[in-house]
Amino acid sequence: MADKSFHVEVVSADRELYSGEATFVIAQTTVGELGVLANHEPLLGQLVPGGFVVIVEESGDRRAAAVEGGFLSVTGESVTILAEAADWADDADVASERQTLDSAEPGTDEYNRAHARLAAAEHLSKK
């Protein structure tokens, strides 16, 4: 299975959120949603504010994280997500995030954070 998996790191300004082997990664970049499989061509992408990253681990488990801007670096052997901030979707209080999204001004940090957490939670529920 080594030829179908690759190493993934998700790092924010204050912590390492994830380090492990995956078979697929989805990320929201400024040019659209991007899917990465093993041996993907090298690229560097800018993550959107209020976006998400989905990681499908070797075991088949699906993890989703809300990310606040940053960059995605892809080599043939690894994917590194350098986010300004990142939180796991399963830590999100969906009702509270929806309330924040309804009351916050679009484009603000508060709005983007709530949007990211809801989008990540939605992708986590697509198991």
C-alpha positions as CSV (number, residue, x, y, z in Angstrom):
1,M,0.0,0.0,0.0
2,A,3.0,2.3,0.2
3,D,2.6,3.4,-3.4
4,K,-1.0,4.6,-2.6
5,S,-0.3,6.5,0.6
6,F,1.7,9.5,1.5
7,H,2.7,11.5,4.6
8,V,0.5,14.4,5.7
9,E,1.2,17.1,8.3
10,V,-1.2,19.8,9.4
11,V,0.5,22.5,11.4
12,S,-1.0,25.8,12.8
13,A,0.8,28.7,14.4
14,D,0.4,27.2,17.8
15,R,0.5,23.4,17.4
16,E,0.9,20.4,15.2
17,L,-2.7,19.1,14.6
18,Y,-1.9,16.0,12.5
19,S,1.0,13.9,11.4
20,G,0.3,10.5,9.7
21,E,-0.2,8.5,6.5
22,A,-3.1,9.2,4.2
23,T,-4.5,8.0,0.8
24,F,-6.4,11.2,-0.1
25,V,-6.5,14.9,0.9
26,I,-9.0,17.5,0.0
27,A,-8.2,21.2,0.6
28,Q,-9.9,24.5,-0.3
29,T,-7.5,26.8,-2.1
30,T,-8.0,30.2,-3.6
31,V,-8.3,28.6,-7.0
32,G,-10.8,26.0,-5.9
33,E,-11.1,22.7,-4.1
34,L,-8.1,20.4,-4.7
35,G,-7.9,16.6,-4.3
36,V,-4.5,15.0,-3.7
37,L,-3.5,11.4,-4.2
38,A,-0.1,9.7,-3.9
39,N,2.5,10.8,-6.3
40,H,0.7,14.1,-7.1
41,E,2.7,16.7,-9.0
42,P,4.4,19.2,-6.7
43,L,2.5,22.4,-6.1
44,L,2.0,25.2,-3.6
45,G,-1.5,26.5,-3.0
46,Q,-2.9,29.3,-0.8
47,L,-5.7,28.1,1.5
48,V,-8.9,30.2,1.7
49,P,-9.9,31.9,4.9
50,G,-12.8,29.9,6.4
51,G,-11.8,26.7,4.5
52,F,-11.4,23.1,5.4
53,V,-9.0,20.1,4.9
54,V,-10.2,16.5,4.7
55,I,-7.8,13.7,5.3
56,V,-8.6,10.1,4.4
57,E,-6.2,8.0,6.5
58,E,-4.7,4.6,5.4
59,S,-7.2,2.9,7.6
60,G,-10.1,4.5,5.7
61,D,-11.0,6.8,8.6
62,R,-11.9,10.3,7.5
63,R,-10.7,13.4,9.4
64,A,-11.8,17.0,8.7
65,A,-10.3,20.2,10.0
66,A,-11.4,23.8,9.8
67,V,-8.5,25.9,8.6
68,E,-7.9,29.7,8.7
69,G,-5.8,30.6,5.7
70,G,-2.3,29.5,5.2
71,F,-0.6,27.3,2.5
72,L,-0.7,23.8,1.1
73,S,2.6,22.3,-0.1
74,V,2.5,19.1,-2.1
75,T,5.5,17.0,-3.1
76,G,5.4,13.5,-4.7
77,E,5.7,12.0,-1.2
78,S,4.0,14.3,1.2
79,V,1.4,17.0,1.8
80,T,2.0,19.8,4.4
81,I,-0.7,22.2,5.4
82,L,0.6,25.3,7.1
83,A,-2.5,27.0,8.5
84,E,-2.8,30.2,10.5
85,A,-5.2,28.3,12.7
86,A,-6.7,24.8,12.6
87,D,-9.3,22.9,14.6
88,W,-10.8,19.4,14.2
89,A,-14.4,19.4,12.9
90,D,-15.5,16.9,15.6
91,D,-14.7,19.6,18.2
92,A,-17.1,22.1,16.6
93,D,-20.5,22.9,18.2
94,V,-22.6,23.1,15.0
95,A,-25.5,24.9,16.5
96,S,-23.3,27.6,18.0
97,E,-21.3,28.0,14.7
98,R,-24.6,28.4,12.7
99,Q,-25.7,31.1,15.2
100,T,-22.3,32.8,14.8
101,L,-22.5,32.6,11.0
102,D,-26.0,34.2,11.0
103,S,-24.9,37.1,13.3
104,A,-21.4,37.8,12.1
105,E,-20.5,40.2,9.3
106,P,-19.4,38.2,6.2
107,G,-15.6,38.3,5.6
108,T,-14.7,38.9,9.3
109,D,-12.5,36.5,11.2
110,E,-15.4,35.4,13.3
111,Y,-17.5,34.7,10.2
112,N,-14.7,32.8,8.4
113,R,-14.0,30.7,11.5
114,A,-17.6,29.7,11.9
115,H,-17.9,29.0,8.2
116,A,-14.7,26.8,8.3
117,R,-16.0,24.8,11.2
118,L,-19.3,24.2,9.6
119,A,-17.8,23.2,6.3
120,A,-15.4,20.8,8.0
121,A,-18.2,19.3,10.1
122,E,-20.3,18.8,6.9
123,H,-17.4,16.9,5.2
124,L,-16.9,14.8,8.3
125,S,-20.5,13.7,8.2
126,K,-20.0,12.4,4.6
127,K,-18.2,9.2,5.9
